[in-house]
Amino acid sequence: MKDNLIYMAVAAIGGIALGYSQPSLFSFLLLSVYSFFLFVRKRQLFFLCAITTVGFYLYMIYTDSHNRTILSEKMNDFSIRLIAPITIDGDRLKTIVKTKQHENVQLIYVIKTEQEKKQLSMLTLGMVCSVKGTLERPQRSRNPYAFDYQQYLRFQHIHWLLKPHSFSPHHCRNTPRTWYETLLSIRQKGLDDIKQYFPASTVGIVQALVYGERSQMDDSLLEGYQQLGLVHLLAISGSHVTLLVGACFYFLIRFTTRETATILLLILLPVYTVMTGASPSVIRASFMAMIVLFAAYKKIAISPLDVLCLTCMAMLILQPYALFQAGFQLSFIVSFALIVSLPCILQFSASLARLIVTTLIAQVSALPFLLYHFFEFSLFSFPLNIAFVPLYSFIILPLSLLSLGVHYVYAPASSPFVWALERVITISNDCVTFFSSHAPLSIVLGRPSPFLLVCYGIAIVLAFIRLENKRYDGFLYVLIAIFCHAVSPYIDRYGEVVIVDVGQGDCIYIELPHRKGVYLIDTGGMLSFSKEQWQMRQHEWEVGKDVVIPFLKGNGVRHIDKLLITHGDYDHMGAAKSIMNDVPVKQLVIGKGGTRNSLQAELVDVAKEKHIAVKEVERGDSWYVNDFRFYILNPSTQSQETDDNNNSIVLYTKLGGLSWLFTGDLEEKGEEQLMEAFPQLRVNVLKVGHHGSDTSTKEPLLQAIQPDIALISVGKQNRYHHPHPDVIKRLQAHGITIWRTDQNGAIRFLYTKKRGTFAVMLP
């Protein structure tokens, strides 16, 4: 049975996947192919694997059906126990608490004063508090390729956000801690010690390497590590656990027997797992180490591949939702590839050659998973990993552990280890910052389809088979898969229009069939109000970075042909700079005439710095691509209008057999001028002006253009109370179908030359 557990592990993964997702033709096709393979090549395992698939399928259905809440949104009095680390970031406190109904909820509290913040810093794990507040459902993903917060919490069996009206340690009392809470408290003490005693430039890295905590890392630096494919270095993985277990075992056998040392390590490894954050990579590495130690203790021969497969199935039993986490997938696929390829790696005698081959295998095996979750990869990833893996494994990690050990033993203000660590980390961070900001060489391919994922899988398997015979031409198959992925949008006969949900603002994505053109009308943008220093958060949410750019990259957009800024309001152009910094733009389009505000002037300056063409447009301008024509209906330089909203760019086009009118923030006076200039104008789809404000979309406009569908881009529970009830009544009186981003999330129109279909993220 040696190395045969892999077939059961694959069967278990298939059972979990089928049990959670809606069965599809594609999934049943994969299952049929795998069953046929087993029946032909591994007939003795066929029934065992079938039982495994059915067992995990039923287990997943049972787990998911029981993942339900017993709380009600009508509840407002709560007795809660603090069971997770308390994070205070600026004026926001977050933690996970357990209610008296024994259900976990995510607590989020906005701190009101600096004094209150100091008081809340005294909260500790194990406290039981009485609070009044409201329960809210977590947000579902409102845009394609966006982070699904509701699903993320549900995978942790959390169904509610608890938002207290007030929160004070005076309403809390200490209670005896559980062993788990005690370990988390020790972990938090260790994180606080690193933050207090280590140089600021080293804190984030040392916390990540020792405790698996990356919250103190600068956002831009962490993005740089991710962009360059180096973020795995900041996760505690097999190399960390191997190093520590080996060192501890070597130390223990100096004082006791091997058997006693093994038992002690078996006891300490679960403790270590909790202390380091219990991420999928930590659990995998620790579980594998425990199996190896136990097998050695019992003198049982077991192969590394079987150890990996046992660990996989055990983790899926403990937490079946782990299968859908990026960390779980990447950790297991890279480990599997390296174990299977170990004979190939050992063929090389030189250490550098082994490092290069190991890095190549890890990079290629992870590629489809990286593209699925992060949509891009960097050409610098391979050479930088060759340099950074030994740097972190043999210099930064040992220095971090030595520095921390010296601190606890001798408690000096500084040590040569800390000095050396600071210098090395500063150099490595500077290197990451340089390559990620100046020359990232990132290849944006977008999320691969299921068909492309299969193509990647076949190509990678063929490449590894060739590599076993020291033939490197097999990687051409991987390059062919990448090429097919890169050109897939250009052979796709479908185009799309997406009203991206950017909250209270506008952002409209237009893609022509065969990707003949990619246009972005406005970018959204959230006004940031002035805050005191104590309120400043380390991790601020930003529309461009967190919504628009992931959407563009998930779609595989490598450049924007035209970025149209309808007018100078922040909710229409606030994210333009961050988008232009991250996604190449060929042309910036702004309205001619009117008064250019400071935001527009700054944006034009940025465009010129980046050598982006700037074009001013007015009524009568147009452009066309093949049979698709776009007409600018506003602004008019003949008008004496000074209001910025009425100088909005208004765009008319025909897509998918429907005529579209995009009106920016056009208001009543602008609508009157538009009807006067184009009395015969008729449209099928109206992007409602000014987010449904009562100053727009007046009755004369609706009577004149006679739309069938109205699209409203508006923020959920926005402070302006848009859209106005009168606007909705007018649209309904005309029998117009209404879709709005506050209720439906992103609105998507998928079309060919003559027809198309609307769909929404939140039905």
Stockholm file with secondary structure:
# STOCKHOLM 1.0

chainA/1-763         MKDNLIYMAVAAIGGIALGYSQPSLFSFLLLSVYSFFLFVRKRQLFFLCAITTVGFYLYMIYTDSHNRTILSEKMNDFSIRLIAPITIDGDRLKTIVKTKQHENVQLIYVIKTEQEKKQLSMLTLGMVCSVKGTLERPQRSRNPYAFDYQQYLRFQHIHWLLKPHSFSPHHCRNTPRTWYETLLSIRQKGLDDIKQYFPASTVGIVQALVYGERSQMDDSLLEGYQQLGLVHLLAISGSHVTLLVGACFYFLIRFTTRETATILLLILLPVYTVMTGASPSVIRASFMAMIVLFAAYKKIAISPLDVLCLTCMAMLILQPYALFQAGFQLSFIVSFALIVSLPCILQFSASLARLIVTTLIAQVSALPFLLYHFFEFSLFSFPLNIAFVPLYSFIILPLSLLSLGVHYVYAPASSPFVWALERVITISNDCVTFFSSHAPLSIVLGRPSPFLLVCYGIAIVLAFIRLENKRYDGFLYVLIAIFCHAVSPYIDRYGEVVIVDVGQGDCIYIELPHRKGVYLIDTGGMLSFSKEQWQMRQHEWEVGKDVVIPFLKGNGVRHIDKLLITHGDYDHMGAAKSIMNDVPVKQLVIGKGGTRNSLQAELVDVAKEKHIAVKEVERGDSWYVNDFRFYILNPSTQSQETDDNNNSIVLYTKLGGLSWLFTGDLEEKGEEQLMEAFPQLRVNVLKVGHHGSDTSTKEPLLQAIQPDIALISVGKQNRYHHPHPDVIKRLQAHGITIWRTDQNGAIRFLYTKKRGTFAVMLP
#=GR chainA/1-763 SS CTTCHHHHHHHHHHHHHHHHSCCCHHHHHHHHHHHHHHHHHCHHHHHHHHHHHHHHHHHHHHHHHTCCCCCCTTCCEEEEEECSCCEEETTEEEEEEEETTSCEEEEEEECCCHHHHHHHTTCCTTCEEEEEEEEECCCCCCSTTCCCHHHHHHTTTCCCEEEESCCCGGGEECCCCCHHHHHHHHHHHHHHHHHHHSCHHHHHHHHHHHHCCCTTSCHHHHHHHHHTTCGGGGSCCHHHHHHHHHHHHHHHTTTSCHHHHHHHHHHHHHHHHHHTTCCHHHHHHHHHHHHHHHHHHTTCCCCHHHHHHHHHHHHHHHCGGGGGSHHHHHHHHHHHHHHHTHHHHHTCCSHHHHHHHHHHHHHHHHHHHHHHHHSEEETTHHHHHHHHHHHIIIIIHHHHHHHHHHHHHHCCSCCHHHHHHHHHHHHHHHHHHHHHHHCCCEEECCCCCHHHHHHHHHHHHHHHHHHHTTCCTTHHHHHHHHHHHHHGGGGCCCEEEEECCCSSSCCEEEECGGGSCEEEECCCCCCCCCCCGGGCCSSCCCHIIIIIHHHHHHTTCCCEEEEEECSSCHHHHTTHHHHHHHSCEEEEEEESSSCCCHHHHHHHHHHHHTTCEEEEECTTCEEEETTEEEEEEECCTTCCCCCTGGGCCEEEEEETTEEEEECTTCCHHHHHHHHHHCTTCCCSEEECGGGGCTTSSCHHHHHHHCCSEEEECCCTTCTTCCSCHHHHHHHHHTTCEEEEHHHHCSEEEEECSSCEEEEESCC
#=GC SS_cons         CTTCHHHHHHHHHHHHHHHHSCCCHHHHHHHHHHHHHHHHHCHHHHHHHHHHHHHHHHHHHHHHHTCCCCCCTTCCEEEEEECSCCEEETTEEEEEEEETTSCEEEEEEECCCHHHHHHHTTCCTTCEEEEEEEEECCCCCCSTTCCCHHHHHHTTTCCCEEEESCCCGGGEECCCCCHHHHHHHHHHHHHHHHHHHSCHHHHHHHHHHHHCCCTTSCHHHHHHHHHTTCGGGGSCCHHHHHHHHHHHHHHHTTTSCHHHHHHHHHHHHHHHHHHTTCCHHHHHHHHHHHHHHHHHHTTCCCCHHHHHHHHHHHHHHHCGGGGGSHHHHHHHHHHHHHHHTHHHHHTCCSHHHHHHHHHHHHHHHHHHHHHHHHSEEETTHHHHHHHHHHHIIIIIHHHHHHHHHHHHHHCCSCCHHHHHHHHHHHHHHHHHHHHHHHCCCEEECCCCCHHHHHHHHHHHHHHHHHHHTTCCTTHHHHHHHHHHHHHGGGGCCCEEEEECCCSSSCCEEEECGGGSCEEEECCCCCCCCCCCGGGCCSSCCCHIIIIIHHHHHHTTCCCEEEEEECSSCHHHHTTHHHHHHHSCEEEEEEESSSCCCHHHHHHHHHHHHTTCEEEEECTTCEEEETTEEEEEEECCTTCCCCCTGGGCCEEEEEETTEEEEECTTCCHHHHHHHHHHCTTCCCSEEECGGGGCTTSSCHHHHHHHCCSEEEECCCTTCTTCCSCHHHHHHHHHTTCEEEEHHHHCSEEEEECSSCEEEEESCC
//
